[in-house]
């Protein structure tokens, strides 16, 4: 098992990162050195619990990196 230590300056951003990490299926545990305000993040945790429900969203669509680039930066003729 690997361990990563991250120091975050902003408490709100630390809360968001904590919520994201708890939703990932390959993360076995998330620990903090300070208590995170769970009351404020309860709604966000419930909303973010559908993270994996979007799996397969692009199923059956022909999407490539090149097609995305062409749509984002079309060639402009002078």
N, CA, C and O atoms as a GROMACS GRO file, in nm:
protein
  312
    1UNK      N    1   0.084  -0.118   0.000
    1UNK     CA    2   0.000   0.000   0.000
    1UNK      C    3   0.088   0.124   0.000
    1UNK      O    4   0.189   0.130   0.072
    2UNK      N    5   0.052   0.222  -0.079
    2UNK     CA    6   0.126   0.348  -0.088
    2UNK      C    7   0.058   0.454  -0.004
    2UNK      O    8  -0.063   0.449   0.018
    3UNK      N    9   0.136   0.548   0.043
    3UNK     CA   10   0.084   0.657   0.125
    3UNK      C   11   0.132   0.789   0.067
    3UNK      O   12   0.247   0.803   0.028
    4UNK      N   13   0.040   0.886   0.061
    4UNK     CA   14   0.071   1.020   0.010
    4UNK      C   15   0.034   1.121   0.118
    4UNK      O   16  -0.075   1.114   0.175
    5UNK      N   17   0.123   1.213   0.146
    5UNK     CA   18   0.096   1.318   0.244
    5UNK      C   19   0.083   1.450   0.168
    5UNK      O   20   0.174   1.489   0.094
    6UNK      N   21  -0.030   1.518   0.186
    6UNK     CA   22  -0.058   1.643   0.116
    6UNK      C   23  -0.088   1.749   0.220
    6UNK      O   24  -0.168   1.727   0.311
    7UNK      N   25  -0.026   1.864   0.205
    7UNK     CA   26  -0.054   1.977   0.293
    7UNK      C   27  -0.131   2.081   0.212
    7UNK      O   28  -0.084   2.126   0.107
    8UNK      N   29  -0.248   2.120   0.261
    8UNK     CA   30  -0.334   2.214   0.190
    8UNK      C   31  -0.351   2.339   0.276
    8UNK      O   32  -0.381   2.329   0.395
    9UNK      N   33  -0.330   2.456   0.216
    9UNK     CA   34  -0.339   2.582   0.290
    9UNK      C   35  -0.484   2.623   0.318
    9UNK      O   36  -0.515   2.669   0.428
   10UNK      N   37  -0.570   2.605   0.221
   10UNK     CA   38  -0.709   2.651   0.230
   10UNK      C   39  -0.798   2.540   0.286
   10UNK      O   40  -0.802   2.430   0.231
   11UNK      N   41  -0.870   2.568   0.394
   11UNK     CA   42  -0.953   2.466   0.460
   11UNK      C   43  -1.068   2.421   0.370
   11UNK      O   44  -1.104   2.303   0.370
   12UNK      N   45  -1.127   2.512   0.294
   12UNK     CA   46  -1.236   2.476   0.203
   12UNK      C   47  -1.187   2.383   0.093
   12UNK      O   48  -1.255   2.286   0.057
   13UNK      N   49  -1.070   2.411   0.040
   13UNK     CA   50  -1.013   2.325  -0.064
   13UNK      C   51  -0.974   2.190  -0.006
   13UNK      O   52  -0.985   2.088  -0.073
   14UNK      N   53  -0.928   2.189   0.118
   14UNK     CA   54  -0.894   2.064   0.184
   14UNK      C   55  -1.019   1.977   0.199
   14UNK      O   56  -1.014   1.856   0.182
   15UNK      N   57  -1.131   2.040   0.232
   15UNK     CA   58  -1.257   1.968   0.246
   15UNK      C   59  -1.299   1.907   0.112
   15UNK      O   60  -1.341   1.791   0.107
   16UNK      N   61  -1.286   1.983   0.005
   16UNK     CA   62  -1.321   1.933  -0.129
   16UNK      C   63  -1.232   1.816  -0.168
   16UNK      O   64  -1.280   1.716  -0.221
   17UNK      N   65  -1.103   1.828  -0.141
   17UNK     CA   66  -1.010   1.720  -0.172
   17UNK      C   67  -1.043   1.595  -0.090
   17UNK      O   68  -1.039   1.484  -0.142
   18UNK      N   69  -1.076   1.613   0.036
   18UNK     CA   70  -1.116   1.503   0.124
   18UNK      C   71  -1.238   1.432   0.067
   18UNK      O   72  -1.243   1.309   0.062
   19UNK      N   73  -1.338   1.510   0.024
   19UNK     CA   74  -1.460   1.452  -0.032
   19UNK      C   75  -1.432   1.373  -0.159
   19UNK      O   76  -1.485   1.264  -0.178
   20UNK      N   77  -1.347   1.427  -0.244
   20UNK     CA   78  -1.312   1.358  -0.367
   20UNK      C   79  -1.241   1.226  -0.337
   20UNK      O   80  -1.275   1.123  -0.395
   21UNK      N   81  -1.145   1.229  -0.248
   21UNK     CA   82  -1.068   1.109  -0.216
   21UNK      C   83  -1.155   1.000  -0.153
   21UNK      O   84  -1.134   0.882  -0.179
   22UNK      N   85  -1.253   1.039  -0.072
   22UNK     CA   86  -1.339   0.939  -0.009
   22UNK      C   87  -1.430   0.871  -0.111
   22UNK      O   88  -1.478   0.761  -0.086
   23UNK      N   89  -1.454   0.934  -0.225
   23UNK     CA   90  -1.540   0.877  -0.328
   23UNK      C   91  -1.467   0.780  -0.421
   23UNK      O   92  -1.532   0.700  -0.489
   24UNK      N   93  -1.336   0.784  -0.426
   24UNK     CA   94  -1.259   0.698  -0.516
   24UNK      C   95  -1.256   0.556  -0.462
   24UNK      O   96  -1.227   0.534  -0.345
   25UNK      N   97  -1.286   0.460  -0.549
   25UNK     CA   98  -1.294   0.321  -0.505
   25UNK      C   99  -1.159   0.258  -0.475
   25UNK      O  100  -1.153   0.156  -0.406
   26UNK      N  101  -1.050   0.315  -0.524
   26UNK     CA  102  -0.919   0.257  -0.499
   26UNK      C  103  -0.849   0.316  -0.377
   26UNK      O  104  -0.738   0.274  -0.344
   27UNK      N  105  -0.911   0.411  -0.310
   27UNK     CA  106  -0.855   0.471  -0.188
   27UNK      C  107  -0.912   0.395  -0.069
   27UNK      O  108  -1.034   0.392  -0.050
   28UNK      N  109  -0.826   0.334   0.011
   28UNK     CA  110  -0.874   0.252   0.123
   28UNK      C  111  -0.911   0.336   0.246
   28UNK      O  112  -1.003   0.300   0.319
   29UNK      N  113  -0.840   0.447   0.271
   29UNK     CA  114  -0.874   0.532   0.385
   29UNK      C  115  -0.818   0.672   0.362
   29UNK      O  116  -0.720   0.692   0.291
   30UNK      N  117  -0.886   0.769   0.426
   30UNK     CA  118  -0.843   0.908   0.420
   30UNK      C  119  -0.841   0.960   0.563
   30UNK      O  120  -0.941   0.952   0.634
   31UNK      N  121  -0.726   1.011   0.605
   31UNK     CA  122  -0.712   1.063   0.741
   31UNK      C  123  -0.668   1.208   0.734
   31UNK      O  124  -0.597   1.249   0.642
   32UNK      N  125  -0.711   1.286   0.834
   32UNK     CA  126  -0.671   1.426   0.841
   32UNK      C  127  -0.609   1.454   0.977
   32UNK      O  128  -0.639   1.387   1.075
   33UNK      N  129  -0.524   1.555   0.981
   33UNK     CA  130  -0.462   1.593   1.108
   33UNK      C  131  -0.554   1.686   1.186
   33UNK      O  132  -0.539   1.700   1.308
   34UNK      N  133  -0.648   1.751   1.118
   34UNK     CA  134  -0.745   1.840   1.182
   34UNK      C  135  -0.885   1.792   1.147
   34UNK      O  136  -0.906   1.727   1.044
   35UNK      N  137  -0.981   1.824   1.232
   35UNK     CA  138  -1.119   1.786   1.206
   35UNK      C  139  -1.173   1.869   1.089
   35UNK      O  140  -1.160   1.992   1.086
   36UNK      N  141  -1.232   1.801   0.995
   36UNK     CA  142  -1.294   1.870   0.882
   36UNK      C  143  -1.441   1.889   0.916
   36UNK      O  144  -1.506   1.798   0.968
   37UNK      N  145  -1.493   2.006   0.885
   37UNK     CA  146  -1.632   2.039   0.914
   37UNK      C  147  -1.723   1.950   0.831
   37UNK      O  148  -1.756   1.984   0.717
   38UNK      N  149  -1.766   1.836   0.888
   38UNK     CA  150  -1.847   1.742   0.812
   38UNK      C  151  -1.991   1.789   0.798
   38UNK      O  152  -2.059   1.749   0.703
   39UNK      N  153  -2.038   1.872   0.887
   39UNK     CA  154  -2.174   1.922   0.878
   39UNK      C  155  -2.193   2.004   0.752
   39UNK      O  156  -2.295   1.991   0.684
   40UNK      N  157  -2.096   2.088   0.718
   40UNK     CA  158  -2.105   2.170   0.599
   40UNK      C  159  -2.086   2.088   0.473
   40UNK      O  160  -2.136   2.126   0.367
   41UNK      N  161  -2.014   1.977   0.482
   41UNK     CA  162  -1.986   1.899   0.363
   41UNK      C  163  -2.081   1.782   0.343
   41UNK      O  164  -2.066   1.707   0.246
   42UNK      N  165  -2.179   1.762   0.432
   42UNK     CA  166  -2.271   1.650   0.421
   42UNK      C  167  -2.349   1.654   0.290
   42UNK      O  168  -2.361   1.552   0.223
   43UNK      N  169  -2.402   1.770   0.254
   43UNK     CA  170  -2.476   1.782   0.130
   43UNK      C  171  -2.388   1.753   0.010
   43UNK      O  172  -2.430   1.683  -0.082
   44UNK      N  173  -2.268   1.804   0.011
   44UNK     CA  174  -2.178   1.782  -0.100
   44UNK      C  175  -2.141   1.635  -0.111
   44UNK      O  176  -2.129   1.583  -0.222
   45UNK      N  177  -2.121   1.566   0.001
   45UNK     CA  178  -2.089   1.425  -0.002
   45UNK      C  179  -2.203   1.345  -0.065
   45UNK      O  180  -2.177   1.253  -0.142
   46UNK      N  181  -2.326   1.378  -0.033
   46UNK     CA  182  -2.440   1.308  -0.091
   46UNK      C  183  -2.448   1.333  -0.240
   46UNK      O  184  -2.475   1.241  -0.318
   47UNK      N  185  -2.426   1.458  -0.281
   47UNK     CA  186  -2.430   1.491  -0.423
   47UNK      C  187  -2.317   1.425  -0.499
   47UNK      O  188  -2.336   1.381  -0.613
   48UNK      N  189  -2.200   1.417  -0.439
   48UNK     CA  190  -2.085   1.361  -0.508
   48UNK      C  191  -2.083   1.208  -0.504
   48UNK      O  192  -1.996   1.146  -0.566
   49UNK      N  193  -2.177   1.146  -0.432
   49UNK     CA  194  -2.179   1.000  -0.425
   49UNK      C  195  -2.218   0.938  -0.559
   49UNK      O  196  -2.199   0.818  -0.579
   50UNK      N  197  -2.271   1.017  -0.651
   50UNK     CA  198  -2.307   0.969  -0.784
   50UNK      C  199  -2.192   0.985  -0.883
   50UNK      O  200  -2.214   0.987  -1.004
   51UNK      N  201  -2.071   0.996  -0.832
   51UNK     CA  202  -1.953   1.018  -0.916
   51UNK      C  203  -1.940   0.912  -1.024
   51UNK      O  204  -1.915   0.945  -1.140
   52UNK      N  205  -1.958   0.786  -0.989
   52UNK     CA  206  -1.940   0.677  -1.084
   52UNK      C  207  -2.066   0.648  -1.165
   52UNK      O  208  -2.062   0.566  -1.256
   53UNK      N  209  -2.177   0.713  -1.135
   53UNK     CA  210  -2.300   0.690  -1.211
   53UNK      C  211  -2.289   0.743  -1.353
   53UNK      O  212  -2.368   0.706  -1.440
   54UNK      N  213  -2.191   0.830  -1.377
   54UNK     CA  214  -2.171   0.883  -1.512
   54UNK      C  215  -2.082   0.794  -1.597
   54UNK      O  216  -2.052   0.828  -1.712
   55UNK      N  217  -2.039   0.681  -1.542
   55UNK     CA  218  -1.956   0.588  -1.619
   55UNK      C  219  -2.033   0.543  -1.742
   55UNK      O  220  -2.150   0.508  -1.732
   56UNK      N  221  -1.967   0.543  -1.855
   56UNK     CA  222  -2.032   0.503  -1.980
   56UNK      C  223  -2.106   0.615  -2.049
   56UNK      O  224  -2.178   0.591  -2.146
   57UNK      N  225  -2.090   0.736  -2.001
   57UNK     CA  226  -2.159   0.852  -2.058
   57UNK      C  227  -2.128   0.868  -2.206
   57UNK      O  228  -2.214   0.908  -2.284
   58UNK      N  229  -2.005   0.838  -2.245
   58UNK     CA  230  -1.962   0.856  -2.383
   58UNK      C  231  -1.968   0.725  -2.463
   58UNK      O  232  -1.915   0.718  -2.574
   59UNK      N  233  -2.031   0.624  -2.408
   59UNK     CA  234  -2.039   0.495  -2.473
   59UNK      C  235  -2.109   0.506  -2.609
   59UNK      O  236  -2.215   0.568  -2.621
   60UNK      N  237  -2.050   0.444  -2.709
   60UNK     CA  238  -2.110   0.442  -2.842
   60UNK      C  239  -2.083   0.568  -2.924
   60UNK      O  240  -2.135   0.580  -3.035
   61UNK      N  241  -2.005   0.660  -2.873
   61UNK     CA  242  -1.975   0.783  -2.946
   61UNK      C  243  -1.831   0.777  -2.994
   61UNK      O  244  -1.741   0.733  -2.922
   62UNK      N  245  -1.811   0.820  -3.116
   62UNK     CA  246  -1.677   0.825  -3.174
   62UNK      C  247  -1.611   0.956  -3.132
   62UNK      O  248  -1.631   1.059  -3.196
   63UNK      N  249  -1.534   0.952  -3.026
   63UNK     CA  250  -1.467   1.072  -2.976
   63UNK      C  251  -1.319   1.040  -2.962
   63UNK      O  252  -1.280   0.942  -2.900
   64UNK      N  253  -1.239   1.127  -3.023
   64UNK     CA  254  -1.094   1.111  -3.012
   64UNK      C  255  -1.034   1.244  -2.972
   64UNK      O  256  -1.101   1.348  -2.978
   65UNK      N  257  -0.912   1.241  -2.931
   65UNK     CA  258  -0.842   1.364  -2.894
   65UNK      C  259  -0.835   1.458  -3.013
   65UNK      O  260  -0.850   1.580  -2.998
   66UNK      N  261  -0.811   1.402  -3.131
   66UNK     CA  262  -0.802   1.484  -3.252
   66UNK      C  263  -0.936   1.551  -3.286
   66UNK      O  264  -0.938   1.668  -3.324
   67UNK      N  265  -1.047   1.479  -3.272
   67UNK     CA  266  -1.177   1.539  -3.302
   67UNK      C  267  -1.212   1.650  -3.203
   67UNK      O  268  -1.274   1.749  -3.241
   68UNK      N  269  -1.174   1.633  -3.079
   68UNK     CA  270  -1.198   1.737  -2.979
   68UNK      C  271  -1.116   1.860  -3.011
   68UNK      O  272  -1.166   1.973  -3.002
   69UNK      N  273  -0.990   1.840  -3.050
   69UNK     CA  274  -0.905   1.954  -3.085
   69UNK      C  275  -0.959   2.028  -3.206
   69UNK      O  276  -0.957   2.151  -3.210
   70UNK      N  277  -1.008   1.954  -3.306
   70UNK     CA  278  -1.061   2.018  -3.427
   70UNK      C  279  -1.183   2.103  -3.396
   70UNK      O  280  -1.200   2.210  -3.454
   71UNK      N  281  -1.268   2.057  -3.305
   71UNK     CA  282  -1.386   2.134  -3.268
   71UNK      C  283  -1.349   2.254  -3.181
   71UNK      O  284  -1.412   2.360  -3.191
   72UNK      N  285  -1.250   2.238  -3.097
   72UNK     CA  286  -1.210   2.346  -3.006
   72UNK      C  287  -1.133   2.456  -3.079
   72UNK      O  288  -1.152   2.575  -3.052
   73UNK      N  289  -1.047   2.416  -3.173
   73UNK     CA  290  -0.965   2.513  -3.245
   73UNK      C  291  -0.980   2.491  -3.396
   73UNK      O  292  -0.889   2.438  -3.460
   74UNK      N  293  -1.094   2.532  -3.452
   74UNK     CA  294  -1.110   2.511  -3.596
   74UNK      C  295  -1.013   2.600  -3.674
   74UNK      O  296  -0.975   2.709  -3.631
   75UNK      N  297  -0.974   2.548  -3.790
   75UNK     CA  298  -0.883   2.625  -3.875
   75UNK      C  299  -0.958   2.745  -3.931
   75UNK      O  300  -1.069   2.732  -3.984
   76UNK      N  301  -0.897   2.859  -3.919
   76UNK     CA  302  -0.960   2.982  -3.969
   76UNK      C  303  -0.893   3.022  -4.098
   76UNK      O  304  -0.770   3.028  -4.106
   77UNK      N  305  -0.975   3.049  -4.200
   77UNK     CA  306  -0.923   3.089  -4.330
   77UNK      C  307  -0.915   3.241  -4.337
   77UNK      O  308  -1.012   3.308  -4.300
   78UNK      N  309  -0.802   3.297  -4.383
   78UNK     CA  310  -0.789   3.444  -4.387
   78UNK      C  311  -0.876   3.509  -4.491
   78UNK      O  312  -0.874   3.631  -4.505
   0.00000   0.00000   0.00000
